[in-house]
Amino acid sequence: MYEYLPPVLRYGVLVALYLFLFAAYRALCRGTAPRFDESGPPRAAPRPAVGTIVIVGAGSTSSARVGQQVPLLTTNVLGRDPGCQVVVEDQFASKRHAAIDLRDGVYVLADLGSKNGTLLNGRPLEAPTELLDGDRIRIGSTVLEYRAQHPL
């Protein structure tokens, strides 16, 4: 059957097949190759942080369990509300007191307009602030410590 096809048609089909394979290969390579734009060479993606909040202190207004550890998610709300990711059982804590959000590979602490405010390392939190390993967060009489762990 193939011996009856003119040689030009056979070679044309072969060339079309090679062109198709070449185009498919380029499309695959384009999706995985690093891209350079006006801002310069691509930056390495930040290693995602894996953080934990540990209750390290509880005063007379708190019924928190010292030593309790809570792994952090991408978005974490701290407060008295049972729906919060980190429940702070303290009479001076607001229902939704503060938030810890993962932004660009680091956790950032922000006060959510709480009545009594949030302290970070003994100072009032005035603006969203990046958390560092060992930072102490005080909500009411409850003291929480942020512990950062970076995956390998």
N, C-alpha and C positions, 0 to 999 in steps of 0.2 A: 504494500500500500504506500509506504513512504518512498519507495524507489520511483514512483511516478510523479512526485512533487519536484518542481524545478529547483535547482540548487539555490537560486536567489531567494526563493520563499523559505527554504529550510534555514538558510543563514539569517534571514530576517527574523524568523521566530526565535532563533537562538540569541540574536542581539537584543531583541525585546525582552527576553527572559533575563539576560544579564543586566539590562538597564533597570528592570523592576527590582531585582535583588540588590543592586547598588543603591537605589532610592530608598528601599526599606532599611538597609544598613545605615545610611546617613540619617534617616529619621530616628532610628534607635540611638545613635551616637549623639545626636543633637539634644535629646532629652536628658542625658546624663553628663554631658561635658560642662565644665565650669564656664560661666559666662562673664565677660568683662563688659562693664558699662562705664559711663562717665565718672563714676565715683572711684574707680580703680579696681584692683583685683578683688576677687571674692574673699570675704572674711570667713574664718572658721566659725561654724555654728557654736554658740556657747553651750557648755555642758549643762544639761538641765540639773537644777538643784533638787535634792530630795531632803526636805526639812521635817523637823519634828518639833512640836511644842511640848514642853515638860513643865508640869506644875511643881514649882520649887518652894513655894511659900503660900500659906493661907492664914489670914488673920482671923480675928474673932467674928467678923461679919461674913466670913466665907465658910462654906461647907465642902470645899474642894478637897480632893484626895491628893496629898503631896506624893510625888513620884509618878503620877499618872502621865502617860505619854500619848500624844495624839499625832499621827502622821498627817502632814499637810497635803492638801489637794491643790489644784490650780487656783481655785477661789475658796477662801475660808472666811467665815464670819465668826467672830468671837462675841459672846454675849450670854444673857440669861435664858433666852428663848431655847426650848428643847430642839428646835429645828436648826440651830447653829451647828456648824462643823466642830467648833471648840466651845463647849458649854462651860461658862464661868458662873458657878453657883455662888454669887456674891451679891449681897443686898444693894451695894453701890454700883453694880454693873447694870448698864442699860440692856434692853432686850437684844438690840443689835448694836453693840458697843464699838467694835473695831473690825477691820478686815485685813487679811494677809493674802495678797494676790501674787501669783507668779508672773513676772514681767521680764521678758528677754533673759530668762534663765536665772533670775534672782527673785527672792521674795521681798515684797514691799508692804510695810505696815502703814495703815491709814486709819485715823479716827473717823467714825461714822456720825459725828455730831453728837456724841454722848454728853450727858449732862455733867458728869464728873470728870471727864477727860481721860486721856490715856497717857501714861508715863513710859518713856523709853529710856532705860538706863538712868532713871531718877529725874529725867527732864520731861516737861510737858511736850507732847507730840503736836507740832504746829502744822506740819505738812507731811505728805506721804514720804516715808523714809525707807531706804534699803536696809534689810536686816542682815546683820553679820553674826557669825557663829558666836554664841554665848551672850547675845543681847538679852536684856531683862525687860519684860513688858509688865507693867503694873496696871491692873484694872481693879479699882476699889482696894481691897486689902489682899487680893490674890496676885501672886507674882509668878509669871510664866517665863520660861527660858527657851529661846530659839536655838536649836541645834541643827547645824547644816551638815549634810553628808552628800558627797559627790560620788555618783556611781563611777565605776572604773570604765 
